[in-house]
Amino acid sequence: MAGPVAAQTSGSSPVPALPDSSGWGVHVLTVARDHGGALWVGTYGQGIYRLRPGAGAWEPIRHDTTAGSISMDFVQAIAFGPRGEIWYGTVGNGWGLSTDGGQSWRNWTYDQLGPEWQYVIPDGIVTRGDTTVVATADGLQITTDDGEHWTAIGDAVGPPARGPADTALPLLTNEYVRRLAADRRGWNVTTLRGNQRVYHTDAGWKAVPIAAAAFPPANAILIGRQQFRGTRCGLRPATDTLPCIRHAAPAAGAPKPPRTVWLQRPIARSDNAYIDQTYRYGSTMGGFFQQHQGVEFNNPDGTPVMAALGGRVVYAGRAEEGALTIAIRHDTTVTARGQRFRLYSIYYHNSSLAVKVGDRVKTGQVISRVGNTGRATNDHLHLELAASPTDSIGAIVDSLQRFPPYTVNPELWIEPLPGTGIVAGQVFDSAGAAVPQARIYGLAKRDPIETPFSYAETYGDKAHGHPLYGEHFAVSDVPAGTYVTGTEIDGKKVYRRVTVEPGQLTWVVFRP
């Protein structure tokens, strides 16, 4: 059977294959064509590639240590202005502009944007005439002079956020933008609260509700007479819907019920209840960030945060870098290897707190509001769970401790979404040792589209397995189905076939 990258492009494809250093295919997040006919693709972790007309190979445009490089290699928006401007947007580090054909870039990142605006949505930069609109998980930023001045458009909930803007306008029904497109009357915007048209008049920017919004095909382009789309393994004809990994593989274990109780999601389904897919527990986002100690729920500031399980509030106040934080000690305990572990849930970056130490809270009770206090790059809830052998609160929340000693992966404790299950397991090398930060490819998840799923990562030395599982990785909310998954061990690819069933956990072990 074919290997994982054989399906990237066929021999008759009108475009050459993208350079693939990983051997698992290049995950294409966006594809566009500039005014000169060159193709541009933004990728997950490999920056931008450009194919000039008539060229036989792609040119890489990558993030590096120079001041004029792009800010990040996770690029999911590319757009072109009327005077040769080239815009790009990233998954977590802002956006940038080139006015010299891509030779150098002016970037808007944390120093310019502050603790918001970092997550540009898929195809979330649209230019029409002299106006460029950048759509993010924190609202819109609009410029008419190539970034010299900006207007921010958000909602009326929470404090107004300007970032680089001179003016902030509360015109959106919700500032968590999911889709953006221009039409002849303005810009169509879809948020968590429906569709609006944003437009400009002599009196300034306005917004009106619309019943439906039209958007071009996402991550797709016509090349010759054939439609191509960006996939996890490159540019492929739209008619090619086969999985990226096509390889015979032994079956993993059968799906089984989980071993511990489920927690409720701390964010309502009417808001963004999806877990950020790029920066999972124990992961580094491909080496870009430090090892993660929890999971993220990206939502606008002011979004209600609910207790994931009943218990007693044992911490309520400032924690790491000033983040407003709540910790709840639950009645639930787990016994493993003759030791009892107490379960805690910890909620970071809140804009306000609704409970105090000593309060008894119920499952689903509102305890705080989403914010960006502390060390944050956007409005979101950072949720940690701890399975602790001690009742010491200092071991759970410590403003001086960046890596708490008893964190566990929340994706093994939170009830999966309807129609989805959990995949968890281990990766061992030939000596029987766990392989840290190994990438597991082959699982496919669509939502949330704002933070695309590419691969899972095994834990590094700062993360911890579930007391009853001792897993090296876990991914929840995987749509039911059968997947061929793969990873690399000692320089060789190892494959396993996993079947996912709703509400069940599938256990998989990779060995050479």
C-alpha positions as CSV (number, residue, x, y, z in Angstrom):
1,M,0.0,0.0,0.0
2,A,1.1,3.6,-0.5
3,G,2.9,5.4,2.2
4,P,1.9,8.6,4.0
5,V,3.1,11.1,1.4
6,A,2.4,9.3,-1.8
7,A,-1.0,11.0,-2.0
8,Q,0.4,14.5,-1.7
9,T,0.3,15.1,-5.5
10,S,0.0,12.6,-8.3
11,G,2.5,12.3,-11.2
12,S,0.1,14.2,-13.5
13,S,-0.4,17.1,-11.0
14,P,0.1,20.6,-12.5
15,V,2.1,21.6,-9.4
16,P,5.3,20.0,-7.9
17,A,5.1,18.4,-4.5
18,L,5.8,20.6,-1.5
19,P,9.2,20.0,0.2
20,D,8.5,17.5,3.0
21,S,11.1,17.4,5.7
22,S,9.0,15.3,8.1
23,G,8.1,12.5,5.7
24,W,4.4,12.8,6.8
25,G,3.3,15.4,4.3
26,V,3.0,19.2,4.5
27,H,-0.1,20.3,6.2
28,V,-1.5,23.1,4.0
29,L,-3.7,25.6,6.0
30,T,-4.4,28.2,3.2
31,V,-3.7,28.6,-0.5
32,A,-3.9,31.8,-2.6
33,R,-2.7,33.3,-5.9
34,D,-1.1,36.7,-6.1
35,H,-1.8,39.3,-8.9
36,G,1.2,38.0,-10.9
37,G,-0.1,34.4,-10.9
38,A,2.3,32.9,-8.3
39,L,0.8,30.3,-5.9
40,W,1.2,30.8,-2.1
41,V,0.5,28.3,0.6
42,G,0.6,28.7,4.3
43,T,1.4,25.6,6.4
44,Y,1.3,24.2,9.8
45,G,4.8,24.6,11.2
46,Q,6.7,25.0,7.9
47,G,5.9,28.6,7.1
48,I,5.0,29.8,3.6
49,Y,5.8,28.3,0.2
50,R,5.6,30.3,-3.0
51,L,5.5,28.8,-6.6
52,R,6.2,31.4,-9.3
53,P,4.6,30.9,-12.7
54,G,6.7,28.3,-14.7
55,A,8.9,27.4,-11.8
56,G,9.6,23.8,-11.0
57,A,10.1,24.1,-7.3
58,W,8.6,25.9,-4.3
59,E,10.4,28.8,-2.5
60,P,10.3,28.6,1.3
61,I,9.6,31.7,3.4
62,R,10.3,30.8,7.0
63,H,10.5,32.3,10.5
64,D,14.1,32.8,11.7
65,T,16.0,35.1,14.1
66,T,16.2,38.0,11.8
67,A,14.0,41.0,12.3
68,G,12.5,40.9,8.8
69,S,11.3,37.3,8.8
70,I,7.7,36.2,9.3
71,S,6.8,35.9,13.0
72,M,5.7,32.2,13.0
73,D,5.7,29.2,10.7
74,F,2.0,28.4,11.4
75,V,0.3,30.4,8.7
76,Q,-3.4,30.2,7.8
77,A,-4.2,33.4,6.0
78,I,-2.6,35.1,3.0
79,A,-3.9,38.1,1.1
80,F,-2.7,40.6,-1.5
81,G,-3.2,44.3,-1.8
82,P,-3.5,46.4,-5.0
83,R,0.0,47.9,-4.7
84,G,1.9,44.6,-4.3
85,E,1.2,44.2,-0.6
86,I,1.5,40.7,0.8
87,W,-0.3,40.0,4.1
88,Y,-0.1,36.8,6.2
89,G,-1.8,35.7,9.5
90,T,-0.7,33.1,12.0
91,V,-2.2,30.7,14.5
92,G,-1.0,32.4,17.6
93,N,1.6,35.1,16.8
94,G,-0.2,37.9,15.0
95,W,0.2,38.9,11.4
96,G,2.6,40.7,9.0
97,L,3.0,42.7,5.8
98,S,5.6,42.7,3.0
99,T,5.8,45.5,0.5
100,D,8.9,44.2,-1.3
101,G,7.7,41.0,-2.7
102,G,8.2,38.9,0.4
103,Q,11.9,39.8,0.9
104,S,11.2,41.4,4.3
105,W,8.2,41.6,6.7
106,R,6.7,44.1,9.2
107,N,5.1,42.1,11.9
108,W,2.4,42.8,14.5
109,T,2.9,40.4,17.4
110,Y,2.7,40.7,21.2
111,D,4.7,44.0,21.4
112,Q,2.3,45.7,19.1
113,L,-0.9,43.8,19.9
114,G,-0.8,43.1,23.6
115,P,-2.5,40.0,25.1
116,E,-5.1,39.7,22.3
117,W,-5.5,39.5,18.6
118,Q,-2.8,36.8,18.1
119,Y,-5.0,34.2,16.5
120,V,-5.9,35.1,12.9
121,I,-8.7,32.9,11.7
122,P,-8.5,30.7,8.5
123,D,-8.3,32.9,5.4
124,G,-8.9,35.7,7.9
125,I,-7.2,38.6,6.0
126,V,-9.2,40.3,3.2
127,T,-8.1,43.3,1.2
128,R,-10.4,45.4,-1.0
129,G,-9.2,48.7,-2.4
130,D,-7.2,50.5,0.3
131,T,-8.9,48.6,3.1
132,T,-7.5,45.5,4.8
133,V,-9.5,43.6,7.4
134,V,-7.8,41.1,9.8
135,A,-10.2,38.7,11.5
136,T,-9.1,37.2,14.8
137,A,-10.5,35.3,17.8
138,D,-10.6,38.7,19.5
139,G,-12.4,40.7,16.8
140,L,-11.5,42.7,13.7
141,Q,-8.5,45.0,13.1
142,I,-8.9,47.3,10.0
143,T,-6.4,49.5,8.3
144,T,-6.6,51.7,5.2
145,D,-2.9,52.7,5.1
146,D,-1.0,49.5,5.3
147,G,-0.9,49.3,9.1
148,E,0.1,52.9,10.0
149,H,-3.3,53.2,11.7
150,W,-5.9,50.7,12.8
151,T,-9.5,50.5,13.9
152,A,-10.5,47.7,16.3
153,I,-14.0,46.2,16.1
154,G,-15.1,44.0,18.9
155,D,-18.2,43.5,21.1
156,A,-19.7,45.3,24.1
157,V,-18.8,42.5,26.6
158,G,-15.7,43.0,28.7
159,P,-13.3,45.9,28.5
160,P,-12.6,47.5,25.1
161,A,-9.5,46.1,23.5
162,R,-7.5,48.3,21.1
163,G,-4.2,46.6,20.5
164,P,-2.5,48.8,17.9
165,A,-5.7,50.6,17.1
166,D,-6.5,54.3,17.7
167,T,-10.2,53.5,18.0
168,A,-12.2,50.5,19.4
169,L,-15.8,50.1,18.4
170,P,-18.3,47.6,20.0
171,L,-20.2,46.7,16.8
172,L,-20.0,42.9,16.8
173,T,-22.6,40.7,18.6
174,N,-19.6,38.5,19.6
175,E,-15.9,39.2,19.0
176,Y,-14.9,35.6,18.4
177,V,-14.8,35.7,14.6
178,R,-15.0,32.4,12.7
179,R,-15.4,33.5,9.0
180,L,-14.7,36.6,7.0
181,A,-15.3,37.5,3.4
182,A,-15.8,40.7,1.4
183,D,-18.8,41.5,-0.8
184,R,-19.8,44.6,-2.7
185,R,-21.5,46.1,0.3
186,G,-18.9,45.4,3.0
187,W,-17.4,42.5,4.9
188,N,-19.5,39.5,5.9
189,V,-18.5,38.2,9.4
190,T,-19.6,35.1,11.2
191,T,-19.1,35.0,15.0
192,L,-20.4,32.7,17.7
193,R,-23.6,34.7,17.7
194,G,-24.5,34.7,14.0
195,N,-23.8,36.7,10.9
196,Q,-23.2,40.4,10.4
197,R,-22.2,42.8,7.6
198,V,-19.6,45.4,8.6
199,Y,-19.4,48.3,6.3
200,H,-18.1,51.9,6.2
201,T,-20.1,55.1,5.7
202,D,-19.3,58.8,5.8
203,A,-20.3,58.6,9.5
204,G,-17.8,55.7,10.2
205,W,-18.0,52.0,10.6
206,K,-21.4,50.3,11.0
207,A,-22.6,46.7,11.4
208,V,-26.0,45.1,10.7
209,P,-27.3,41.6,11.2
210,I,-27.8,39.4,8.1
211,A,-29.6,36.1,7.7
212,A,-26.8,34.3,6.0
213,A,-23.3,35.1,4.8
214,A,-21.6,33.9,1.6
215,F,-18.0,32.7,1.8
216,P,-15.7,31.4,-0.9
217,P,-14.6,27.7,-0.7
218,A,-12.2,27.4,2.3
219,N,-8.5,26.5,1.6
220,A,-9.2,25.7,-2.1
221,I,-8.0,27.1,-5.4
222,L,-8.4,26.4,-9.1
223,I,-5.2,25.3,-10.8
224,G,-5.8,24.9,-14.6
225,R,-9.2,23.3,-14.8
226,Q,-8.9,21.4,-11.6
227,Q,-9.9,22.4,-8.1
228,F,-7.2,21.8,-5.4
229,R,-7.5,21.9,-1.7
230,G,-5.1,22.2,1.1
231,T,-4.9,19.0,3.3
232,R,-2.9,17.6,6.1
233,C,-0.6,16.0,3.5
234,G,-0.2,18.8,0.9
235,L,-2.2,20.2,-2.1
236,R,-4.5,17.6,-3.4
237,P,-7.2,17.5,-6.1
238,A,-10.6,18.2,-4.5
239,T,-11.8,14.8,-5.8
240,D,-9.2,13.0,-3.8
241,T,-10.8,12.3,-0.4
242,L,-8.7,9.4,0.7
243,P,-6.8,9.6,4.0
244,C,-3.3,11.0,4.0
245,I,-1.8,7.8,5.5
246,R,-2.5,4.8,3.3
247,H,-0.6,1.9,4.9
248,A,-1.3,-1.5,6.3
249,A,-1.3,-1.4,10.1
250,P,-2.0,-3.7,13.0
251,A,-5.1,-2.9,15.0
252,A,-4.9,-1.1,18.4
253,G,-7.1,-2.1,21.3
254,A,-10.9,-2.1,21.0
255,P,-12.7,1.0,22.4
256,K,-13.6,0.7,26.0
257,P,-15.4,2.8,28.7
258,P,-13.1,5.2,30.5
259,R,-11.7,4.4,33.9
260,T,-12.6,7.6,35.7
261,V,-15.6,10.0,36.0
262,W,-16.3,12.6,33.4
263,L,-16.0,16.3,34.1
264,Q,-18.4,18.8,32.4
265,R,-16.9,21.3,30.0
266,P,-16.2,24.6,31.8
267,I,-17.5,26.6,28.8
268,A,-21.1,26.3,27.5
269,R,-21.8,24.7,24.1
270,S,-23.4,28.0,23.1
271,D,-19.9,29.5,23.4
272,N,-16.7,27.9,22.2
273,A,-16.6,24.7,24.1
274,Y,-13.9,23.2,21.8
275,I,-10.4,22.6,23.1
276,D,-7.7,24.4,21.3
277,Q,-6.2,21.8,19.0
278,T,-2.7,23.4,18.5
279,Y,-1.5,23.7,22.1
280,R,-2.6,20.5,23.9
281,Y,-1.5,19.3,27.3
282,G,2.1,18.3,27.3
283,S,2.7,19.6,23.8
284,T,5.0,22.4,22.6
285,M,3.2,23.3,19.3
286,G,6.0,21.7,17.4
287,G,8.7,23.2,19.5
288,F,7.4,26.8,19.3
289,F,6.1,27.1,22.9
290,Q,7.1,25.6,26.3
291,Q,5.5,22.3,27.4
292,H,1.9,23.0,28.1
293,Q,0.4,22.2,31.5
294,G,-3.3,22.4,30.6
295,V,-5.7,22.9,27.8
296,E,-7.2,26.1,26.3
297,F,-10.7,27.2,25.6
298,N,-10.4,30.3,23.3
299,N,-13.4,32.7,24.0
300,P,-14.0,36.4,24.3
301,D,-13.4,38.1,27.5
302,G,-16.5,38.1,29.7
303,T,-17.6,34.6,28.6
304,P,-18.9,32.6,31.7
305,V,-16.6,30.0,33.1
306,M,-18.3,27.1,34.9
307,A,-17.1,24.6,37.5
308,A,-16.2,21.4,35.7
309,L,-17.2,19.4,38.8
310,G,-18.6,20.2,42.2
311,G,-16.2,20.8,45.1
312,R,-14.8,23.5,47.4
313,V,-12.9,26.6,46.3
314,V,-9.4,26.4,47.8
315,Y,-7.8,29.3,45.9
316,A,-9.2,32.5,44.4
317,G,-6.9,35.3,43.5
318,R,-3.7,36.2,41.5
319,A,-1.3,33.5,40.5
320,E,1.4,33.2,37.9
321,E,2.3,36.6,36.4
322,G,-0.9,38.0,38.0
323,A,-3.4,35.7,36.3
324,L,-6.8,35.8,38.2
325,T,-7.1,32.1,39.1
326,I,-9.5,29.7,40.9
327,A,-8.7,26.3,42.1
328,I,-11.4,23.8,43.2
329,R,-10.7,20.6,45.3
330,H,-13.2,17.9,44.2
331,D,-14.6,15.1,46.3
332,T,-13.4,12.6,43.6
333,T,-10.3,10.6,44.4
334,V,-8.4,8.0,42.4
335,T,-6.4,5.1,43.9
336,A,-3.5,3.7,41.9
337,R,-0.5,1.7,43.0
338,G,-1.7,1.8,46.6
339,Q,-1.8,5.6,46.7
340,R,-4.8,7.9,46.7
341,F,-4.9,11.0,44.5
342,R,-7.2,14.0,45.0
343,L,-8.6,15.7,41.9
344,Y,-8.3,19.5,41.5
345,S,-9.4,21.8,38.7
346,I,-7.7,25.1,38.2
347,Y,-8.9,28.0,36.0
348,Y,-6.5,30.7,34.8
349,H,-6.5,34.1,33.0
350,N,-9.9,35.2,34.2
351,S,-11.1,38.8,33.9
352,S,-13.2,38.5,37.1
353,L,-14.0,36.0,39.8
354,A,-17.4,35.1,41.1
355,V,-16.5,32.9,44.1
356,K,-14.1,33.0,47.1
357,V,-12.0,30.6,49.1
358,G,-14.2,28.3,51.2
359,D,-17.2,28.5,48.9
360,R,-18.9,25.2,48.0
361,V,-19.7,25.1,44.2
362,K,-21.8,22.8,42.1
363,T,-21.1,21.3,38.7
364,G,-21.9,23.9,36.1
365,Q,-22.0,26.9,38.5
366,V,-20.5,30.1,37.0
367,I,-17.3,30.8,39.0
368,S,-15.5,33.4,36.8
369,R,-15.3,35.2,33.4
370,V,-12.8,34.6,30.6
371,G,-10.0,37.1,30.3
372,N,-6.4,37.5,29.5
373,T,-4.8,38.3,32.9
374,G,-1.3,37.0,33.5
375,R,0.9,35.5,30.8
376,A,-1.6,35.2,28.0
377,T,-1.6,35.9,24.2
378,N,-5.4,36.0,23.7
379,D,-8.7,35.9,25.6
380,H,-9.1,32.3,26.8
381,L,-9.6,30.0,29.7
382,H,-6.5,27.9,30.6
383,L,-7.8,24.8,32.4
384,E,-5.5,22.6,34.4
385,L,-6.3,19.4,36.3
386,A,-4.1,18.0,39.1
387,A,-4.2,14.5,40.5
388,S,-2.4,15.2,43.7
389,P,-1.2,12.8,46.5
390,T,-1.1,15.8,48.9
391,D,-3.6,18.4,50.0
392,S,-1.0,21.1,49.8
393,I,-2.5,24.1,47.9
394,G,1.1,25.2,47.1
395,A,1.5,22.1,45.0
396,I,-1.5,23.0,43.0
397,V,-1.2,26.8,42.5
398,D,2.1,28.6,43.1
399,S,2.8,31.9,41.5
400,L,6.5,31.0,41.3
401,Q,6.0,27.6,39.9
402,R,5.6,27.5,36.1
403,F,5.4,23.7,36.0
404,P,3.2,22.3,38.9
405,P,4.2,18.8,39.9
406,Y,0.8,17.0,39.7
407,T,-0.9,18.2,36.5
408,V,-2.7,15.6,34.3
409,N,-4.3,15.8,30.9
410,P,-7.8,17.2,31.1
411,E,-8.7,15.4,27.9
412,L,-8.8,12.1,29.8
413,W,-11.3,13.5,32.3
414,I,-13.7,15.8,30.4
415,E,-16.7,14.2,28.7
416,P,-16.1,14.0,24.9
417,L,-18.4,15.8,22.6
418,P,-21.4,13.9,21.0
419,G,-20.3,11.5,18.3
420,T,-16.6,11.6,19.4
421,G,-14.3,9.5,21.6
422,I,-10.7,9.6,23.0
423,V,-7.5,8.1,21.7
424,A,-4.7,7.7,24.2
425,G,-1.6,5.6,24.4
426,Q,2.2,5.3,24.7
427,V,5.2,5.5,22.4
428,F,8.3,3.4,23.3
429,D,11.7,3.2,21.7
430,S,13.7,-0.1,21.1
431,A,15.1,0.1,24.6
432,G,11.6,0.3,26.1
433,A,11.9,4.0,27.1
434,A,9.2,6.6,26.5
435,V,9.8,8.8,23.5
436,P,9.2,12.5,24.5
437,Q,7.6,14.9,22.1
438,A,7.0,12.3,19.4
439,R,4.4,13.3,16.9
440,I,1.5,11.0,16.2
441,Y,-0.1,11.6,12.7
442,G,-3.3,10.3,11.1
443,L,-6.1,11.4,13.4
444,A,-8.4,13.9,11.7
445,K,-10.4,16.6,13.5
446,R,-12.3,19.6,11.9
447,D,-13.4,21.7,14.9
448,P,-12.5,24.2,16.0
449,I,-11.3,25.4,12.5
450,E,-9.6,28.4,14.2
451,T,-6.9,26.1,15.8
452,P,-6.3,23.3,13.2
453,F,-5.4,19.8,14.3
454,S,-2.3,18.4,12.7
455,Y,-0.7,15.8,15.0
456,A,-0.6,14.8,18.7
457,E,2.6,15.1,20.7
458,T,3.8,12.8,23.5
459,Y,4.5,14.4,26.8
460,G,7.9,15.9,27.7
461,D,9.4,15.8,31.2
462,K,7.0,18.5,32.6
463,A,3.8,16.5,32.0
464,H,2.3,13.5,33.8
465,G,0.2,10.6,32.9
466,H,-3.2,9.7,34.4
467,P,-2.7,7.6,37.6
468,L,-4.6,4.7,36.1
469,Y,-3.3,4.9,32.5
470,G,0.3,6.2,32.5
471,E,-0.3,7.5,29.0
472,H,2.2,9.4,26.9
473,F,-0.5,11.3,24.9
474,A,-4.3,11.7,24.8
475,V,-6.6,13.3,22.3
476,S,-10.3,13.8,22.9
477,D,-13.2,14.8,20.7
478,V,-12.0,12.6,17.9
479,P,-14.9,11.9,15.5
480,A,-16.0,8.3,15.5
481,G,-14.4,6.2,12.7
482,T,-11.3,4.2,11.8
483,Y,-7.9,5.9,11.3
484,V,-4.4,4.7,10.4
485,T,-2.0,6.5,12.7
486,G,1.7,6.6,12.6
487,T,4.8,7.9,14.4
488,E,8.6,7.7,14.0
489,I,10.7,5.6,16.4
490,D,14.4,5.3,16.1
491,G,14.2,6.7,12.6
492,K,11.5,4.3,11.4
493,K,7.8,4.8,10.8
494,V,5.5,2.7,12.9
495,Y,1.7,2.4,12.1
496,R,-1.4,1.4,14.1
497,R,-5.0,1.3,13.1
498,V,-7.4,2.8,15.7
499,T,-11.2,2.6,15.8
500,V,-13.0,5.4,17.7
501,E,-16.5,5.0,19.1
502,P,-18.6,7.8,20.8
503,G,-17.9,8.1,24.5
504,Q,-15.3,5.4,24.5
505,L,-11.5,5.4,24.9
506,T,-9.2,3.6,22.4
507,W,-5.8,2.6,23.8
508,V,-2.8,2.3,21.3
509,V,0.8,1.5,21.9
510,F,3.6,2.2,19.4
511,R,6.8,0.1,19.5
512,P,9.5,-0.5,16.9
